[in-house]
Amino acid sequence: MARTDAPQAAPPADLFTPAFHQNPHEALAGLRRTAPAVPVMTPNGLRTWLVTGHEHARALLADPRLSKDMRVGRDLIPRNFVDPDKQREFLAESGERSQFPHVLSVHMLDSDPPDHTRLRRLVGRAFTARRVESLRPRITELTDELLDAMARHERLDLMEALAFPVPFTVICWLLGVPPDDRAAFRRWSNLLVSGAGTDEVREASASMITYLTELIEAKRNEPADDMLTDLVHARDAGDQLSSDELISMAFLLLVAGHETTVNLIGNGALALLTHPEVREQLAADESLWPGAVEEFLRYDGPVTNATWRFTTEPVEVGSVTIPEGEFVTISIGAAGRDPDRYPDPDRLDITRAHSGSVAFGHGIHHCLGAPLARLEGRIVLSRLFARLPGLRLAADPDELSWRSSLMMRGLEELPVFTA
């Protein structure tokens, strides 16, 4: 099919490079001015259409013509390579074992209705607002324990000391991962999200599957008061999750379920460390905290790009027509800085109105864990700056190292002085 009405300029030279990850907002603003959807090349040589405006992002996140069924999407990968060498590498490796076994991808994030509807209904029975709210006192207690430990050090990495352990521990509580198993689980999780070598990822995947299979069987035989037990025993009109679906959903929740919150805490802390006037606002009026968390999600949120979709028919995005069978990446970070939706978008304003936010997606794939992430972000950040009012950066903010990820926006480290 001819790609008429589509901008065919070469991908911006600085996109998805270390320079881009250091400061993506300038490059994304340039792309937004170019066209509502622009073809770009990912580091592995695949073409995807990047959507950068808030209005189009929100519409496409809920558009049923964009599929997330990767059972079909995987077959489109070879034809969407820009780099022939990368295409040959992919085809040569496709006959080998996949990095991520099929059993780890039988979840809501990679499915369309009716499969998605069924899975979300069953998982939603376990991931309730009551369960999330019940965690508030435990999250507060855990945060204070970690802050007690932080206060004993003059200089430390806030990501390692606070931003990572709170969300990781909370998701382990939710799914009933025993304390003695968490070190191994953290090691596997880190490998699976770090972009490590293929062999390492395969080994971590195999270990994760074995562990989750045993954990699920334990919950089946000895039910406990946790979410994984509820998932194992969830029923809807006689329907229930299969063994593969249970493993995949547990994997999604355990690995991906804490990453967003880690970055929300880290990026939010950095925003406050570089905007003392906003810290003063929050110190003077604690009722501003819910709006502050929403602004952190918009200003420099934990997700740069939504997970991939592909077109099942030609889709018009403003003046651009994306052909059928093309991958589409919706830039959550760019949508949050769209001046047509947010006046003066590069300014941190915790009193800003946030209706229509796409920070946690939109439509049927809106993140089920959004209320938990918001709760953790508010508790951790408010306690951090109340308990350690002298907290300050121990490095030039322009020299901080950001993770090289197509989807996530997060710091490698956040060095701080505690007083």
HELIX and SHEET records of a PDB file:
HELIX    1   1 PRO A   18  GLN A   22  1                                   5    
HELIX    2   2 PRO A   24  THR A   34  1                                  11    
HELIX    3   3 HIS A   54  LEU A   61  1                                   8    
HELIX    4   4 MET A   70  GLY A   73  1                                   4    
HELIX    5   5 ARG A   74  LEU A   76  5                                   3    
HELIX    6   6 PRO A   78  ASN A   80  5                                   3    
HELIX    7   7 PRO A   84  GLU A   93  1                                  10    
HELIX    8   8 HIS A  102  SER A  105  5                                   4    
HELIX    9   9 MET A  108  ASP A  110  5                                   3    
HELIX   10  10 ASP A  115  GLY A  124  1                                  10    
HELIX   11  11 ALA A  129  SER A  134  1                                   6    
HELIX   12  12 ARG A  136  ALA A  151  1                                  16    
HELIX   13  13 LEU A  158  LEU A  158  1                                   1    
HELIX   14  14 MET A  159  ALA A  163  3                                   5    
HELIX   15  15 PRO A  165  LEU A  175  1                                  11    
HELIX   16  16 PRO A  179  ASP A  181  5                                   3    
HELIX   17  17 ARG A  182  VAL A  193  1                                  12    
HELIX   18  18 THR A  198  ASN A  221  1                                  24    
HELIX   19  19 MET A  227  HIS A  233  1                                   7    
HELIX   20  20 SER A  243  PHE A  251  1                                   9    
HELIX   21  21 LEU A  252  ALA A  256  3                                   5    
HELIX   22  22 GLY A  257  LEU A  273  1                                  17    
HELIX   23  23 PRO A  276  ALA A  284  1                                   9    
HELIX   24  24 GLU A  286  LEU A  288  5                                   3    
HELIX   25  25 TRP A  289  ASP A  300  1                                  12    
HELIX   26  26 ILE A  332  GLY A  336  1                                   5    
HELIX   27  27 GLY A  363  HIS A  365  5                                   3    
HELIX   28  28 ALA A  370  ARG A  387  1                                  18    
HELIX   29  29 PRO A  397  GLU A  399  5                                   3    
SHEET    1   A 5 ALA A  37  MET A  41  0                                        
SHEET    2   A 5 ARG A  47  VAL A  51 -1                                        
SHEET    3   A 5 PHE A 327  ILE A 330  1                                        
SHEET    4   A 5 ARG A 309  THR A 311 -1                                        
SHEET    5   A 5 LEU A  66  SER A  67 -1                                        
SHEET    1   B 3 ARG A 155  ASP A 157  0                                        
SHEET    2   B 3 PRO A 415  PHE A 417 -1                                        
SHEET    3   B 3 ARG A 392  LEU A 393 -1                                        
SHEET    1   C 2 VAL A 315  VAL A 317  0                                        
SHEET    2   C 2 VAL A 320  ILE A 322 -1                                        
END                                                                             
